[in-house]
Amino acid sequence: MLGADFLAVSRLFAKERGPHAYRLVMHPKFHDRWLRCDGRICVLGGSVKDAAMKSDFTIGTLDPSASNMKKLDDTVAEAAELFGPSSTAHP
């Protein structure tokens, strides 16, 4: 499941943005950590806990092409919403 450090950061996003501007979703077959914001797609190279431990951590960008946006949209559509418009209580 999701680590405590990750959930703590997610709670900050949820509190700041609310359920209509921030969603946390989980898909059991999708391990990558993607952040979609303002029409951009960022790929987190490690977990949030790894960044806090001062280990190697990268944030890259993925081309926001129509095919990449569709792949992300399709994955999100199949995912379980843990926080967002349909689930306003953050875990």
Backbone as a ProteinNet text record, in pm:
[ID]
protein_1_A
[PRIMARY]
MLGADFLAVSRLFAKERGPHAYRLVMHPKFHDRWLRCDGRICVLGGSVKDAAMKSDFTIGTLDPSASNMKKLDDTVAEAAELFGPSSTAHP
[TERTIARY]
85.3	0	88.8	34.3	107.5	176.5	298.9	375.4	324.1	356.5	311.6	365.3	491.4	548.4	476.5	447.4	375	237.8	168.1	34.7	39.2	143.7	156.7	169.2	248.7	263.1	131.3	67	-60.8	-165.8	-165.5	-260.2	-237	-110.5	-80.4	-137.8	-117.6	-174.7	-326.9	-387.2	-532.4	-586.2	-518.6	-562.5	-549.6	-439.7	-414.9	-507.7	-531.1	-603.6	-749.1	-782.6	-919.7	-948.2	-1062.8	-1094.2	-1126.9	-1149.4	-1181.8	-1059.8	-949	-826.6	-712.1	-733.6	-630.8	-697	-639.7	-687.9	-571.1	-593.3	-498.3	-566.1	-506.2	-563.2	-457.3	-503.4	-411.4	-462	-369.3	-399	-303.7	-354.3	-267.2	-161.1	-182.4	-85.6	3.9	-8.8	64.4	156.6	285.9	380.4	435.8	443.5	503.9	430.5	505.8	449	446.5	327.7	312.8	240.1	277.9	210.8	169.4	40.7	-11.8	-57	2.5	-27.2	-12.2	-113	-108.3	-66.9	-121.8	-94.4	40.7	112.6	243	232.6	321.7	330.1	471.1	480.6	610	615.4	732.6	754.9	851.8	808.4	892.9	979.1	1109.9	1204.1	1218.7	1158.3	1164.9	1048.5	1043.4	934.3	968.4	869	889.9	981.7	968.6	1055	1201.2	1228.5	1366.2	1424.9	1345.1	1393.2	1429.4	1349.5	1375.7	1501.1	1538.7	1656	1784.4	1775.8	1889.8	1952.3	1874	1923.9	1895.8	1947	1923.6	1774.3	1733.7	1593.1	1584	1503.4	1488.9	1342.7	1321.9	1190.3	1210.6	1149.7	1161.3	1028.7	1030.8	906.8	881.5	757	713.7	643.5	669.6	606.6	454.5	389.3	243.5	168.4	214.4	149.2	9.9	-70	-205.7	-204.2	-109.5	-106	-64.7	29.6	68.2	-43.4	-110.6	-224.1	-334.9	-359.2	-462.3	-424.5	-298.1	-254.7	-276.1	-239.3	-258.1	-406.5	-486.1	-630.6	-695.7	-655.5	-712.1	-675.6	-551.6	-507.2	-582.9	-597	-669.5	-816	-875	-1015.7	-1037.4	-934.5	-945.6	-900.8	-844	-785.2	-890.5	-853.6	-938.2	-905	-1005.5	-984	-976.9	-862.4	-845.2	-881.2	-864.8	-906.3	-940.6	-1046.6	-1089.9	-1237.7	-1298.6	-1440.2	-1533.9	-1500.5	-1585.9	-1550.8	-1436.4	-1390	-1320.2	-1397.5	-1345.2	-1274.2	-1276.8	-1203.3	-1071.2	-961.8	-831.8	-794.8	-737.3	-700.4	-587.4
-119.4	0	124.3	234.8	361.5	385.2	436.2	463.6	583.9	589.7	698.5	833.6	837.4	963.7	1014.2	921.7	959.6	1015	945.8	991.4	1127.2	1152.8	1282.9	1394.7	1372.9	1473.7	1487.7	1375.7	1379.9	1457	1440	1515.7	1666.2	1706.4	1848.8	1900.1	1823.8	1861.4	1869.1	1768.3	1763.2	1882.5	1916.8	2030.1	2161.5	2175.6	2299.5	2314.8	2206.2	2215	2171.6	2083.6	2034.9	1923.3	1856.6	1738.8	1767.6	1891.8	1922.2	1967.6	1991.2	2032	1933.3	1830.7	1730.1	1594.3	1494.7	1356.9	1265.8	1170.7	1063.6	934.9	868.4	743.3	634.4	510.5	397.9	288.9	235.2	126.3	11.8	-106.3	-214.9	-259.6	-236.2	-278.8	-165.3	-49.3	68.4	115.1	92.4	125.5	267.9	319.4	451.2	558.6	659.3	772.9	891.3	928.4	1038.9	1152.4	1271.7	1391.5	1471.2	1495.4	1573.9	1707.2	1813.4	1946.6	2049.6	2131.1	2240.6	2194.3	2081.2	2031.9	1965.5	1945.9	1878.3	1744.5	1652.7	1523.7	1511.3	1493.2	1471.2	1326.8	1268.2	1131.6	1136.7	1085.1	1085	959.6	977.9	867.4	782.4	817.8	740.7	780.6	722.8	757.3	884.4	944.5	1065.8	1034.6	916.6	880	873.6	831.7	827.5	967.7	1062.9	1200.7	1253.4	1218.2	1262.9	1198.9	1083	1011.9	1054.9	1154.9	1208.2	1105.9	1007.6	915	975.2	911.8	963.9	973.4	1085.3	1110.2	1201.5	1165.8	1248.1	1280.7	1393.1	1429.6	1461.9	1382.2	1403.9	1448.9	1486.4	1523.6	1426.6	1403.8	1318.8	1409.1	1386.3	1466.1	1460.9	1576.7	1576.8	1558.9	1464	1436.5	1379.6	1380.9	1327.9	1180.9	1102.9	960.3	939	1018.8	1006.5	1052.1	1159.2	1205.6	1100.6	1036.5	932.8	813.7	772	659.7	692.1	812.8	853.4	861.3	921	930.8	792.8	699.4	564.7	492.9	509.8	446.6	504.2	636.2	701.7	658.6	641.5	600.3	461.7	375.8	240	231	336.9	335.4	359.3	323	350.8	490.6	571.5	706.3	699.7	738.5	742.5	879.4	981.6	1117.8	1191	1268.2	1346.2	1375.9	1412.9	1450	1341.7	1214.1	1104.4	1052.1	1095.1	1047.3	1161.7	1243.5	1368.7	1353.3	1234.1	1210.4	1142.2	1212.4	1157.4	1044.1	934	822.4	859.5
0	0	0	30.6	29.1	162.4	156	276.4	352.6	480	567.5	520.5	475	427.5	303.3	211.8	90.4	125.9	215.1	254.2	323.9	400.6	467.1	364	261.4	155.2	79.4	52.1	-18	61.7	192.6	276.7	265.1	255.5	237.2	105.5	-2.3	-131.7	-121.7	-57.7	-45.6	32.4	140.4	222.5	145.2	73.2	-0.8	-121.2	-193.4	-320.2	-313.9	-219.7	-209.7	-309.1	-292.3	-373.9	-519.9	-555.8	-695.7	-775.2	-707.8	-777.6	-755.9	-673	-646.9	-629.8	-695	-680.5	-651.9	-565.2	-538.2	-582.4	-679.2	-728.6	-721.9	-712.7	-707.7	-801	-878.4	-970.5	-936.9	-907.6	-861.1	-961.3	-1088.7	-1190.1	-1236.8	-1175.3	-1221	-1109.9	-1124.9	-1019.3	-1031.7	-1151.8	-1172.7	-1094.3	-1054.9	-982.7	-1078.5	-1121.6	-1215.9	-1147	-1182.8	-1134.6	-1256.9	-1268.9	-1381.2	-1325.1	-1375.7	-1322.8	-1433.7	-1451.8	-1548.3	-1687.7	-1732.3	-1866.1	-1883.2	-1774.4	-1780.1	-1709.5	-1747.2	-1679.4	-1623.9	-1493.9	-1428.7	-1381.9	-1395	-1351.9	-1234.9	-1120.4	-1001.9	-1005.8	-1000	-1013.7	-890	-783.1	-659.3	-572.2	-457.2	-368	-289.9	-231.9	-152.5	-34.7	23.8	136.4	93.3	-31.5	-81.1	-91.8	-131.5	-140.7	-2.6	96.6	232.9	291.5	241.7	293.1	222	136.7	62.3	-31.7	-73.3	-174	-311.3	-415.7	-549.9	-576.3	-629.7	-655.8	-775.9	-871.6	-990.3	-1015	-1077.4	-1127.9	-1274.7	-1358.5	-1502.4	-1559.3	-1683.7	-1750.8	-1864.7	-1890.8	-1999.9	-2100	-2227.3	-2331.5	-2314.8	-2299.6	-2280.4	-2412.8	-2493.3	-2621.9	-2598	-2702	-2691.2	-2650.5	-2703.3	-2668.6	-2522.7	-2472	-2331.4	-2238.7	-2274.4	-2192.7	-2191.1	-2307.2	-2313.6	-2226	-2231.1	-2147.5	-1999.6	-1960.2	-1821	-1786.6	-1874	-1850.4	-1839.4	-1927.1	-1923.6	-1793.8	-1750.5	-1625.5	-1506.7	-1503.4	-1394.2	-1393.3	-1511	-1519.4	-1459.4	-1466.2	-1412.2	-1265.9	-1214.8	-1080.2	-972.2	-852.3	-736.1	-684.6	-668.7	-616	-463.8	-409.5	-264.2	-208	-291	-254.3	-382.3	-377.6	-493	-483.8	-596.4	-594.3	-541.4	-565.9	-520.7	-382.8	-330.6	-200.4	-128.3	-60.4	-4.3	130.9	189.6	314.9	280.5	303.2	269	364.5	311	400.4	495.7
[MASK]
+++++++++++++++++++++++++++++++++++++++++++++++++++++++++++++++++++++++++++++++++++++++++++

